[in-house]
């Protein structure tokens, strides 16, 4: 944001890191692994509250039209490429990811997709 005095403030970046039981997890690392699968068009990962660990990663995935992949397939890919602490606790396959006014993925709106 640029205020009236010309000062630039960066907002909404602190939540790009998930802290699970004291360990730092970067969603981009998990998203990159998910996007390696040939059926995955887009992926977004967010941290959701957890009573023991504080936060856990949850993934939202959009597949290519007519692609066939399950959450189990994608979790297997994650298991092969990520440390156990970084594994998503859930992978939701959704038709599209919500976007904000400038076209970026609206991560705060993602939890509503899994309800």
C-alpha positions, 0 to 999 in steps of 0.5 A, a space after each residue: 500500500 502507498 499512503 498519502 505521504 508516499 510511504 510504501 507498506 507491504 501487507 499480507 505476506 507474514 502468513 506465507 509461512 506456516 509454523 507447525 510445532 515450531 517448524 517453519 514450513 513454506 507453502 511454496 515448497 509444497 505447491 512446487 511439489 504438487 505442481 510436478 504432477 502432470 495432472 495438476 494445473 495449480 496448487 495453493 497451500 495454507 496453514 489452518 489452526 491445529 490444537 496441538 501443532 498450532 498450524 498444519 498445511 492444507 492444499 487446494 489443487 486444480 487439475 487440468 480438464 479431464 485429468 484423473 488424479 486423487 488426493 491419495 496420488 498427490 499425497 504419495 508424491 508429497 511423501 516421496 519429495 517432502 519431509 514428514 512435517 511438511 506433508 499436507 494434512 488434507 488435499 482438496 481437489 477443487 474446480 478453481 481457486 478464488 482470485 482477488 481483484 488483481 488476479 492473485 490467488 485469494 488464500 484467505 478465501 480457500 477454507 470456504 472451498 472445503 466446507 
